[in-house]
Amino acid sequence: MTGGGRSAAPAVDTVGVLLRTTPFGEADVIVALLTRDHGRISALARGARRSRRRFGGALGPLTVCRYALRPRTRGELWTLESAEVIADFTRLAADVAAFAHASYVIELARELCPPEVPEPEVLDLVIAAHESLAAVGARPAALRAFELQLLDALGSAPQLDACVGCGRADVLDAAGAVFDPGRGGAVCAGCAAASRGPAVRPLPPGARAYLRAARAVDHPRDAAPLDADADEAARVEHAQARDAVVAMLGHLLGRPLKTLEFIAKLQSAHRRGDVP
Ligand SMILES: [Zn+2]
């Protein structure tokens, strides 16, 4: 190859979302993208810090974009040639809870997707989660639907329909069932003696039913009615369901998720009446 060292590979067009931006040098930005055709990739956006016009709103959060990318050669980064916003969810930033949920959706996709493995279903779920936030706001059941369907798409879904110990489905509604992320799902009382440790949590029938219903929806927004008219007992079960999924995610990632702490703070502020 002669000349300026630019790769001769032709640019490719693909749809995706922005996962993270990192300033690079004085003028450039490294972007982490989740793309339909190439999975999670890192690309250099030249001049993105010097000229905001070049990429417009495409390098901000809460957008779905069409990217023109030049594939990397050897160990180098991809190059982001241009980006065009094709779906704009930036109005979600005005709602602090919706913004927190959207940030969590992006963090999960960023941390769980392996690099450069096409995951079109994961991108569709991320976009659907944004659509749900725009349609029904920040709803815990919609977030459970996203989490469980994401884990399904990535082949890491917890087993909720039968005991991971004995394989029986009819024993999970008896008292004493637990959720054990290390064993991969629900464990009946009879098999629970082998489930020990801080990540093991109670999984009463109402919590398991809530998770199974959230997982089964066609679109995350369709899970929102699962939170409606919840009395105190149901709210406790929904929190147990959330804790089970969070334990599963923590087990897979080996650490807690940053944006979850923020959501938890919002929820406790809400319960105290600080947030309308
Ligand atoms: Zn069992």
Residues whose N, C-alpha, C, O or C-beta is under 5 A from the ligand:
A	BS01	ZN	C163 G165 C166 G167 C188 C191
